[in-house]
Amino acid sequence: MLNTIWFALWGILWAIYFVLDGFDLGIGTLAPFLAKDEKDKRALFNSMGPYWDGNEVWLITAGGVTFAAFPKTYAVMFSSLYSALLLILFCLIFRGVAMEYRFKFSSPGWRKFWDAMLWIGTFGPALLFGVAFANLFRGILIDKAGVYHGTLLSLLNPYGLMGGVLFTLIFAVHGALWLAVKAENDFAKRAGMLARKLWFALAAVTVIFLGLTYTSTHLYDNYLRSPFLALIPLAAVCALIAVMVFAKQSQWLKAWFSSALFIASVTLFGVFGMYPNLLISSIDPAFSLTAFNSSSSPLTLEIMLGVALVFVPIIIAYQAWAYRFFATSHSVGRAGAAVKKA
């Protein structure tokens, strides 16, 4: 029972991370195509500024849960996907430094360089997280000892790349909707218009990815065995439709929350489709690492559950307060004045 609870928490934490950091990754990815001048760039940076570092807490939490609850999975995952995860780490470092250093000097060359670093630091993780999770769904080349027999190029298979495209589009739409909520005037209108246009590409790629999932993975097996799990993909479909419905009505905040539900549902669709597997072996399913054969001791899981029940709600409450505070005192339009001092 504890193994299943921690497996569910593992998936939920990844879903929370993708929902919260997803709009940052999407905004940075869209920056070169959406920001026309320095005023737009200031607005764009300020829409992320108060939130991006707090959002990354959930990435650390998800990684920490993997390490503490499923140490063998953590060891094999980080050795097998080492190249991809290291690239993600470097990209996230580039993003953080760009957010802090872009406005230190007014030189056009300086700011152009950090704009490029922001794009690399956001587009890279969006693409690579999609590639990584698609390969987790499909299975990777690990043997009985947990040794990976592939390379970085092995992860760049058609299904993995389609996962990367899907995640990139998901975050791009999510980020454009966030800008439509936070920005003002023409910039907000352009962001909303771009979100509507990207929605059609996202819907098409989602259908293709689901089809490839049926032919390339066994994710649907759990849903066929437990029909009540169909509520998860149903929620994803309804949320995706709701994004366009609300976007057409220019109800951007509702559209953003619908996008958040879509991201969470897509993530949980994959995670619960894998259950009880955490790392699926494409060499032999018997070599797969599961919530049962790679977990910590029952006592460890029990103690950690008590800690999680205390501290996770505190983190959620604090971050909810932070979002509320910055929503009222640091909107893009008002925060721009602070940035201009740079």
N, C-alpha and C positions, 0 to 999 in steps of 0.2 A: 504493500500500500504506500509506504513512504517513497519507494522508488518511483511509483507512478505520480505521486504528488510533486516530487522534485522534477520529474520529466516535464510535467505541465508547467511548473514555474519557470523552467528553463525556456520553454517555448514562449511563454507570456512575456518574459523579460526581453527576449529578442524582438517580440512584436512591439513592446513599448519603445524600445530603442529606435526601431525603424520609423515608427509614427513620429517621434519627437525630433530625432536628428534628420529624418527624411526631408523635411522642408528646408533645412539648412543645405543639405547636399543638393537638393533640387534647385534652390536659388543660385548657388554658386555655379552649377552646371549651366544655367540659363543666362548667367551674367553677361557673357560676350554678345549674346543675341538680343538681350532685352534692354540693357543700359546704354542709352545713346550718348550721354554726356556725364560730366562730373557730378552734377546734381542727382542724376539717376543712380550713379554708383554710390553716392553718399547714402541715399535712401535705401539702396539694396544692402549695404553693409550694416546700416542701423537696424534693418528688419531682422538681422541675425544676431547682432552684437550682444544683446542682453541674455541670449538663450543658448548659444551653441555649446559653450563649455559645460553648462549644466546638463544639457542633453547627452553629452558623452559619458556622464556618470552611469547611464543605463548600459552602455557598452562595457564599461568596466565591471558593472554588476553581473551582466550576463556571462562575461568571461570568468569572473570570480566564482559564480555558481557552477560553471563547468569544471573548474579546478577543484572546488571543494566537494561537490556532490558526485562528480563522475571523473575522478582523477586519471583513470586509464584512458578514457575518451579524450580528455584534455591533452595528455601526452601524445597520443597518436594523431589527434587533429592538428596540433601545432607543429608536429614534425612532418606530417603529410602535406599540409597546406602552408608550409613555412614560407615559401616564396610569395604566394598570394597574400598571406597575412602580413608579411613584412612590407610589401608594397602598400597595403592599406594603411599600415602604421605610418610610413613615411608620408603618404598623402595627407593623413590627418594632422601630422606635424606641420606640413606646408600650409594647411588651412589655418591652423592656430596662429602660426607666425605671421601669415598674411593679414589676419584680422587685427593683430596687435601692432604691426609695423607699417601698414600702408600709409597711414596718415601722419607718420613721424616727420616726413619731409614733403614739401610741395612740388618737388621735381617731377615733371611728367614721366621721365624715364623710370624713376623710382616707383611711382604708382603703377605704371604699366607693367613693370616686372612683378609686383605683388598681385596685380589683377590676374596675371597668368598663373601665379602660384595658387591663388584661390581656386581658379578653374581646375587645375590639376588636382588640388586637394579635395575637391568635391566630386568632380566627375569620376575620378579614379575609384574612390570607395563605392560610389553608387554602382558602377559597372562590376567591380570585383566582388562586392557582397552578393550580387546576383549570380555571378559565375560560381562562387563558392557554395552558396546554398543550393543552386541547381545541381551541382555535383554531389552534394550531400543527399539530395533526393534520389539521384540516379545511382549513386554508389561510386566508390573510389577503389583504386587498386591496392588494397591492403591484404596481407597474408595472415596466417594464424597467429604470428608473433606481433602483428600490428605494424609490420614494416611496409612502407609505401613503395610500390614498384613503378610509379609513374613519374612524370616531370610536370613542370608548370604548363607545358604545351598539352599534356594529357587532359588538363582541366578545360582547355579551350576547344572542347568538342562542340558540335552543333547545339546540343541541348544546354550545355553550360553557357555558351554565348547568347542563346536566346533568353536564358535567365538573366544575364547581364543587361540585355536590351530591355527586358521587362522591368527590372528594378530601376534602371535609369529613367524610363518613361514614368513609372509610378512616382518617383521622387520629383521629377520635373513638374508634373501636374500638381503635386502636393505643394511644391515650392511656389509655383505661379499663383496658386490659390491663396497662399499665405501673403504674398505680395499684394494681391487684390484686396485682402483684408487690411493690411498694415499701411500700404502706401496711399498716396493721395493723387487726385487729379488725373492727368493724362497717363502717368506711369502706372497707376492702379488699373486704369482702363485697358492699357496694353497688356498688362499681366493677366487680367481676366480673359481678354480675347485669346491670348496665347494658350491659356489653360483649356479653353473650349476647343481650340484646334488640336492640341496635343491629346485631348481625350479620345478622339477617333483613332489615333495611332495606338493609344494605350488599349482601347477596347479590341482592336484587331490583333495586337500582339498577345493579349491575354487569351484570346480564343486559340491562337496558334500554339501558345505555350501549354494550354490545357490539353490540346490534342497530342502534342509531343510527350506530355507527362503520361498520357495513357499508353503510348507505345514504348516509352523509354524507361518507365519506372513502375513500381508496384504500389504507388501511393493510393490508388483507388481501392485496393483490396480491403483496407480497414473500413472504408465507407460502404462497401458492399456487405461486409460482415455486420456492421453496426449502422443501420440506416439513420439513427438519430444524429450521427455526426454530419449528415447532409446539411444540417443547419448552418454549418460553417461556410461551405461554398455558396449556399443560398444567401447568406448574409453578405458575402463578397459581391455577388451579382447585384443584389438590391442596392448595396452601397455605391457600386460603380454607376448604376443608372441614376441614383440620387445625386451624384456629383454633377451630371449634366443637367438634370432637372433644376437644381438650385442655381447652377451657373447661368443657365438661360434666364433665370429670374433675377440675376445679379445679387443673390443672397449668398455672398461669398463665405461668410463664417459657417453657414450650414453646409455649404459645398465642401469646405475644408474638413469639417467634422465627418462628413460622409467619406471623404478621401482617407481620413484617419481610420475609419472603420474598415474600409476596403483593404488598407495596408495590413491591419491587424488580422483580418480574416484570411488574407492570402498567406501570411506567415504561418498562422495556426493551421491552415489547410495542409501545408507541407509538413509541418512538425507532427501533427496528429496522424497524418498519413504514414509517417515513418514509424510510429510507435510499434513496438518498444525500442526500435533501433535508434541509435544516436549517430553511428557511423556504419553505413552499409558497405560491405565488401562486394565489389563487382567480380572478384575472383571466385569466391564461394560464399554464399549467404551464411554458412556456418561460422565464418570468420568475423562476422559483424559484431560490433560493440553495441551493447544494449543498455537500457536503464538498470538491468539486473546483473549483468556480468562485468560491468565497469564501474559500479557505484562504490561509494565509501561504506563503512560499516553502518549497521542500523542505528547504533548509538550516535554516531556522528551526524547522520541524517536527522535524527530526532532533535539533537541539540541545535543544529542549524535551523531547523524549522521554527523552533521557538524564537531564535534570534531574528529570523526573517519576519515573523509575525509582529515583532515589535518595531523593527527599524524600517522595513519597507514602507509601511503606512506613514512613518515620519518623513521619509524622503519624498513620498508622493504629496503629502500635505505641504511641505516646504516648497516644492517645485510649483505646486498649484498656486501658492501665495506669490511666488516670484513672477509667474505668468500674469497673475492678476495685477500685481504692482506695476510691472512694466507696461501692461496694456493701458493703464490709466495715466502713467507719468512719462512714458518713453515711447510714444508712437513715432512712426518714421518721420512725420512732418516736424514734430517738436524736437526729436533727438537730432535732426539734421543741423540745428543751430549749434549744438555742442560740438559736432564734428567739424563744422566750418572753422572753429578756432584753430584746428590743425593746419 
